[in-house]
Amino acid sequence: MPIKVIFTNQDKYRKEFLQGILRRLIFWAYFVGVLGLLFAWLKYGPENSFQAGVLFTAGFMSIAVGIFILPLTLREFKKQEDKSTGQEDKVLIRFYEDYAEIHQGNSHLRVDYVHLERIFTTKSLYVFQLGKNSGFYFPKETLKSQDQEEFQALLEGSFHDLPRKPRGFFSNK
């Protein structure tokens, strides 16, 4: 018998999902930005004004990416989701032994577990990452108490030995 999860999708869930998916990108944007500003300050002088200006600009732009990537991605994500689901916020996920089915409005998707790259949790979500910037999620509190043990068994069973792609230095995992 499948494990059923039903929830109403909200912007706070979408934002938390995207923060989890984009967290390494945001970290590197801030890191490179701070380094660029630091090197600009160290290089500043009459003989190095061009280099300092380039480093300052690169650092400033990198920090801007870190600041604006989440709200802009959230807006696009919401637009795409509304377009594919017919603006329906009710989500039904059924977990079977080898695959999951996701139903939201006009959108129906079957995901075989072998296509999952990783599973992780955030403060209030279970996140199933399919690719670098895609996946699905559900709030932890929507899992019924009688399904908790079955879901944990699924995490330790079917999900435990999933093939994993190697994690690269600039990977978004």
Secondary structure as the mmCIF struct_conf table of DSSP 4:
data_model
#
loop_
_struct_conf.conf_type_id
_struct_conf.id
_struct_conf.beg_label_comp_id
_struct_conf.beg_label_asym_id
_struct_conf.beg_label_seq_id
_struct_conf.end_label_comp_id
_struct_conf.end_label_asym_id
_struct_conf.end_label_seq_id
STRN STRN1 ILE A 3 THR A 8
HELX_RH_AL_P HELX_RH_AL_P1 ASP A 11 LYS A 43
BEND BEND1 GLY A 45 GLY A 45
HELX_RH_3T_P HELX_RH_3T_P1 PRO A 46 ASN A 48
HELX_RH_AL_P HELX_RH_AL_P2 SER A 49 THR A 85
TURN_TY1_P TURN_TY1_P1 GLY A 86 GLY A 86
BEND BEND2 GLN A 87 GLN A 87
STRN STRN2 LYS A 90 PHE A 95
BEND BEND3 GLU A 97 ASP A 98
STRN STRN3 TYR A 99 GLN A 104
TURN_TY1_P TURN_TY1_P2 GLY A 105 ASN A 106
STRN STRN4 SER A 107 ASP A 112
HELX_RH_3T_P HELX_RH_3T_P2 TYR A 113 HIS A 115
STRN STRN5 ARG A 118 THR A 121
BEND BEND4 LYS A 123 SER A 124
STRN STRN6 LEU A 125 GLY A 131
TURN_TY1_P TURN_TY1_P3 LYS A 132 ASN A 133
STRN STRN7 SER A 134 PRO A 139
HELX_RH_3T_P HELX_RH_3T_P3 LYS A 140 THR A 142
BEND BEND5 LEU A 143 LEU A 143
HELX_RH_AL_P HELX_RH_AL_P3 SER A 145 GLU A 156
TURN_TY1_P TURN_TY1_P4 GLY A 157 ASP A 161
TURN_TY1_P TURN_TY1_P5 PHE A 169 PHE A 170
#
